[in-house]
Amino acid sequence: MTKSLLRGTAVALVSAALAVLPAVPAQADSIRIQEWAPEAVHAQQAWKTTKGAGVTVAVLDTGVDADHPDLKGQVLTGKDLVGLGAEQGDPSWAVHGTGMSSIIAGHGHGPGREDGVLGIAPEARILPVRVILEDDDPQRQQARNEKAGALADGIRWAADHGADVINMSLGDDSESAHPEPREDAAIQYALSKGIPVVASAGNDGEKGDHVSYPAAYPGVIAVTAIDHLGNRTTFSTRHWYATVCAPGEHVVMSHPQRTTYYNGWGTSPAAAVVSATVALVRSAYPDLSPAQIKRLLADTAQDRPEGGRDDIFGAGLVDAGAAVEAAADLKPARQKPVPVAYADRYFGPGPTDEAPVEDSVGWLPWTAGAAGLALMATAFLLWRGRPTRH
């Protein structure tokens, strides 16, 4: 079967997210046995403590089928910041967003909910925020041209409307990708409100490993992808911002055509797995800061690479069970993070706690000396001369 890339776009934003096999009809009761992600990240161990109850995960994506049997009752009233494109019932409506939501909070269906997709945090709620269109939506180019600020606006809207975690299974990893001050500021706003932000690291591993945004913004938990053998997937982008890795190949997801399920691959499903893991941690320990949670995921990761981290796996495979267990030993941050002043550069280090915690995955050398900062500023000015996205 051929593989097709679902790259929903909003303005200059290209979803680095999901490449899927064509939807294949399947018996619902055969779906559960195909799911390998929950076991890989030790979700069952975490479920002894929590299944995500009380936590809302904002899914910034193509929309979500709130009436899907695997999600019914879990999806809150969200926001459409695109305002055009496919509508419910159309074949190009909410495919990607529904898939990601099922990975996060699918609870299955049937008399005992033994059928369909079971997510990593099956009792979490989903807050859908539509910021991109599916690749095959006839109006995606129009949306790209007219809705340049949808992602930034979506982050702020989610932060102001009850999100406890923000999932962005999307990104721009094109050759012209670069940080946008509006997006960066929106992420810092969410982090300053104590909301962890998760993004897919990018699917550019076979095309140059270009930096992907929003994954590369300061403070974001950036997720790379592995296969069921624990190996790096060839498409997964390798870069300095990788925090952890998660299952990203042959991941079973729900589809708005409710009798159909599909296998997907990409750093999108990997990001959804990690967002669900964060939801489990926040459900049990809601007062931990985004910086504490990011470090917790890195410190408790499985299969740690030599040296503690690398650009392929980050700090290793996320471990939901170990993260929830270890979180019990952490003391909540003494105060909520506050935004860092950007001074002459907007791509700053992100919020910090009153008692700063150094990122365990060696994020960026923001603590370099004055000479290093001068070199960075020079390089930044030269870089800004590159062509912008269009």
N, C-alpha and C positions, 0 to 999 in steps of 0.2 A: 504494500500500500504506500502511496506517496504521502509525504508530510507537508503540511501547509503552515505558514507562519501567520499567527493572528497578531498583527501589530495594530492595535487600536491607537488612533492619534487624536490629540487635541492640540490644535495650533501647531507649535513646534515640538510637541512632546510625542515621541515614538515609544510605544509600549515595548519594552525589552522582554516581554513577558512570555507568552505561551506559544509554543509550536505543538500542534496536536495531530494525532491520527484522525482521519475522518471518523465522525461519530458512528459507532457500531452498536446495533441493538444488542441488548443483553438482558438476561433475566436478573431482576433486582437481587434475588437471593444468592446469585453468584458473584456479586460485586464485593461483598465484605471480605471474601477469602483472597481477593486480588490486592487488597490494601496492604502495603508493606511499611508505609511511613509511620503509623502509630507504634508498631513494634520496634522499628529502627531507632526512634527517639525516646523509647521507654515511656510512652504515654500512660500505659496501664499502671505503672508505678506511681506516676503523678496523680492518677485518678483515685488513689487511695486517700488522697488529701482533698482534691478539688477537681471538678470537671469544667471550671470556668464560670460558674454561676456568679451573677452580679457584675460581670465585666462586659463592656461594649467595645467591639472591634470595628472601627470605621474602615470600610473597604472602598478605597478610591480606585474606581475601575470603570467598567462599561455598563454598570447597573446590575441588579440582582433580582432573580425571580423569587419574590417573597412567598409565593404560593407553592413552590416546589415541595413535594412531600418530605424531602430530606431536610428542609429548612423551615417549614411552616411553623409559625409561632415564635421564631427566633429573629426575624428580620423586622427592624424598626422602620418608621417612616423616614426616608432619607431626602436627598436633594439632587436634582438634575441641574448641573452647571453647564451643560452643553446646550440643551434646549432644542436640539434638532436631531435628525437621524432616525434609526429604526425605533419602532414602538413594540410594546409587548405583543407577542404572537408572530412578529417578523423573524425570519431565520437568522438575521444578524443582530438580534437584540440580546444583550446581557449574557452572552455565552461565557465569556472570560470571567466576568465578575461573579456569576453564579458558581462557576467551577472553583474559584478561589474561596468563596464563602463556604462551600461544602467541605473543603479541606480544613478550614478553620473551625466551623461550628456545625457541620452536618450531624444530625442525630438519627439518621436512618428513618425508616417507616415500617409499616406493617403492625400487626397486633402487638408484638413485643419489641417493635423497632429493630428487628433483627435483619431487615433488608435495607439495601441502599448504602450510601456513603456514611461512614462514621468519622467525624472530624477529630482533630487533636483536642479541641476544647468544646465538646458537644453541648455544653450548657451555656456557652457564651452567646451574647446577642450580636447581631450584625447591623451596622449603620451604613447603608449604601450611599455612596456619593459618586455620582456619574461625572467623570472628568475626561473620559476618552470614548471613542467609538471603535467598534470592531473594524478589522482591516477590510472586510468586504462590505462595509456600510457605504452606500453610494454617496453619502454626504460627508465622509470623513475628511476629504480635502477642504471642504467648506468650513468644517469645524476647526480644522488646523489653522485656517486663515483668520477666523473670526473669534476664536475662543482662546486667545494666547494665555490668559491668566487663570484658566480653569483649575489647573493643578494647585497653584498657590492659594486661590480662593477656596478650593476644596479642603485643603489642610486647615485653614483658619476656621472654616465652617464646622468641620468635624471637631476641632478643638473647643469650639464654643457651644457645641450641641451634644455633649455627653460622651465623647469618645474617651476610652481609657487606654486604647492602643490604636495606632494608625498603621494600616497595611497598604503599601504601595507596590503591588506586583507589576511594576511598569518602570519605564525609564527611557532616557535618550542616550544611546551609546554609538551614535553616528560619528563620523569623522569630525563634524563641526560641533559636537556636543560641548557645552561649557556651562559653568554655573550661572544661574539667573538670580540676581539679587532679590527679586520678589519671592521666588521659591525658597531661597535660603532663609530669608526673614520669616517666612511662614513656618518653616520647620523649627527655627529657633523659638518662635512664639509658642508652638505646641510643646516643645521641650520645656520651656519656661513655665508652662502650666502643669508640668509633671507627667506628660504623656509620651511614652516611648514611641519612636517612629521606626518602622521596618521597611526596607526596600530591597528589590531584587538587584543583584550585582551586575546583571547584564548577560546577554547571550552572544557576545562578540568574540568568544574564545577561538573561533576558527577564522576570524576576519581582522585580527589586529589587536584584540584586547583593549579597545578604546575605553577610556573612563566613562562611566555611566552616571547620569544624574536622574533622580535624586539620591542614589546610593552613596555618592561620594561627598555629600554635604556633611559638615561636622555634626556629630552626635547621632547620626543615623546608624541603625543596626543593619549592615549590608550582608546579604546572604548569597553564597555561591551554591552550586548544585553538585550532588553526587548520584551515582547509580546504586542499584541494590547490592552491589559488591563492595561498596565503599570507595569506588574509584571516581576520580574527577570526570565529569561529563565533558566531552570535547567542546561543547558550545559554551560552557561556563566561563565567564570573563575572569581573568586572573589580574588582581590589582591590590595595591596597598591598603585599600579601604575595607577589604573583606573582614568581616567580624567572625562569622561562623558559617558552616555549610549545613545543608539539609537535603532530604530526598527531592530529586528534581527530574527523575526519568521514570516513565511508566507509572505515573501517579494517577489513580482513578478519581474522576470528578463527576459531579452531577451536571446535567445539561437542562436548559429550559424546555427542551422537548422531553418531557418527563418520563417517557418510556425508554430513553436512551442515556447511556453513560459513555464516557470516553477516557482513553488513556492520554495523558499529556506529558510533555517534557518542557523544561525551561527553568530559569531561576525564579520565575513567578510562583509555581507551586512550592518551591523551596522557601521563598519568603513567606508564603501563607502558613507553612508549617511552623516557622519561627514566630510569626505573629501570634499563632495559637498557643505556642509555648509561653510567650510573654503574658498572654491572657491567663494562663493557668497560674503563673507566678503572681500576677496582680490580684487574682481572685483570692488567693491565700494570704498575700502580704501587700495590701493596697498602698501602703505608705512608702514603699521603696521608690527611689528616684529613677529617672531614665538612665542616668550614668551608672547607678548601682546595678540595675537590671542588665545593662549592656555588659558590664564587667562580669556579672554573675554567669551569664550565658557562656562567656569566654572561659571563665575559670572552671566551669563544670562540664565543658565539652568533652566528648569521647574522641578517641583516636587522635590525640593531639600530635601535630606534626613535630618533627625534630626542631628543636629550638623554641618551641612554644606556639608558633604560628607561621603561616606562610601565605602567599598571595592566592594559592589555589583553594585551600580549605579554611582559611582564617585560623581560628584557634582550634578547629575540629568540628565534629558532628554534634549539633545541638542535642542536649540530653534533658528532656522535660522532667523526668523523674529526679535526676540529680539536682537540677536547678531548683525545683520546688523544695526538695529536702534541705539543700544548702541555704536557701533563703531564710529558713527559720533561725539561722545564726546571725543574720544581719540586723543591724539597728537602722531604723529609718533615718534618712538624711535629716540633719537638724533644722534645715529650712529648705523650702522649695528652691530649685535652681533659678537663677536670675540671668537675663540675657547679658552677654558680653558686649561691651562697646566695640564697634567695628573700626573706629578711627578711620584710617585711610584705605582700608580694604574691607570689602563686605564679606569675603569668604573667610570668616573668622572661626575660632575654635568652638563656638557653641556655648550653651549654658554650663555653668560650673556650680558645684555645691559649696556650701559654706566651708566644709572640709573637703578640699579637692581630692578626687581619687584618680590616680593616673590610669589611663586605659590600658588594660592588660594585653591588648593586641597591637600595641605600638602604633597608635593611630597616625598622627602627623606630628612632626617636630616643631610644634608651636612654641616650645620653650627654648628654641635656639637663641644664640646671642644676637646682638645688634647687627653684626656683619651678615649673619644668615638671613635675618629679616630683610636687610637691604637687597641681598641677592634675590630673595623671593619676590620682593616688590618689583625689581627690574624685570625678572622673568615674567611676572604677571602683566606688566605693561606691554611687553613684547607680544605675549600671547593674545592680549586683547585686540591686537591688530589682525587676527585671523578672521576669515569670513564667518558671519553669524549664520544660525540656522534659518532656513526658509522653506 
